[in-house]
């Protein structure tokens, strides 16, 4: 009985409730009802309602293709009437999906509307940067080239290069705009150099992901901005204060590292990957871990995992527990774990990052009797326990910001390493930030398809996270199934891919059968 206005309001409120972990298990049912209603009312929605409900359904994890196609078609027919904010919301919503179906038409329409706004000089920096990012993501997944992107890039570049324009961009918008232009291509070097120089003068205010995003954009565009490279290569000191017994931690980070290091680490095609800097998800895990007093069993209980079965984590204290961090970077999480009483091996697969990690470990010794050391480990190593120099499965395995980019080979190697390390009582904690691969925040996608045969997974309630980071990051807790499958442990990538494809096909069939166009089944048919 809701009209279009009311439906958009409810969808938006529901998406906020989901991100705040208020809705819980009711989300799936509510998502289906909202999606069905959106499909029916799409033709009656104005631009604000269309953009609002598109973004809201995306945040709720809706991947019903019939609904998304309907919203896209209606939006394209009225794109010239969208405001800057509506265009931002619509494009951002669709960009969060892996839209490989007919997205060229949507990219063409968004590009034309965006170019018109750039030429009119009425595009706020935040909205324009978000649109550049969204169009870049959509065009990269489209089948074939997209019309209108050349004009869109030219209009955006001219707007950015206009006198005083860059001063109105904050750091996040500057990084997003540069990344979007680089991915779309055809951008003039002068524009990228201007962005780089302006960023270099403000780099101390950048976080690691923003800096990584911008440096990757420069490399992608073939631009050598010496000012930005020099600023990003300077060591920076970081200081943190945690509750007892962790207390103060002092670290050194290098936002950009060297150009050579950057090119190697970006081989996955990801937007960010510099292990020499502290990313948001690492702080989220460290801060959360510092507040936990019940050991692995307490964490398992908080997410509904078994605490007494043979395949469940059992330790009720961190004292004496063994822990391994994968992709430890500059080592914050490992240092916190050691200060809590754990015996920790902080590992990384990049030798140059490992040197910085070892220096930070030496700078922050654990309390007397505890162990903290660094070790080289590349994911996919057939004998990770031997490579780390430990006997028996650890009680805790940690990894932050490790599932990004598009290289399923990297995810497969990580999944195999997790399966090899995890014992019956091992607790695995993964933290994913805003740059996570598609589907990860919904506990699905290719990576979690690889883990499904061997692990149970649950998401920690968002209110358990630091309030300043609860909307951007998620903590996922995994424990091993009693019967381990050979799918991930085996060496055949074809087997892993086959399992993933079967899971995806099954999900697509379910979405089709339960979508707005599904026919009602008879009792006998069920």
Secondary structure, DSSP 8 states (H G I E B T S, - for coil): ---HHHHHHHHHHHHHHHHTT-SGGGHHHHHHHHHHHHHHHGGG--HHHHHHHHHHHHHTT---HHHHHHHHHHHHTTGGG--HHHHHHHHHHHHTS---SSHHHHHHHHHHHHHHHHHHT---HHHHHHHHHHHHHHHHHSSS--TTHHHHHHHHHHHHHSTT-GGG--HHHHHHHHHHHHHH----HHHHHHHHHHHHTTGGG--HHHHHHHHHHHHHHT---HHHHHHHTSEEEEEEE-STTT-EEEEEEESS--HHHHHHHGGG--S---TTS--HHHHHHHHHHHT--SHHHHHHHHTT--SSSTTS---S-STT-EEEEES-TT-HHHHHHHHTT-EEEEEES-HHHHHHHHHHHHHS--STT--EEEEE--TT-TTHHHHHT--S--SEEEEES-SBSS-HHHHHHHHHHHHHH--TT-EEEEEE-TTB-TTGGGT-HHHHHHHTTTEEEEE--GGGS-GGGTTT-EEEEEEE-SS--HHHHSS-HHHHHHHHHHHHHHHHHHHHHHSTT-----TTT-
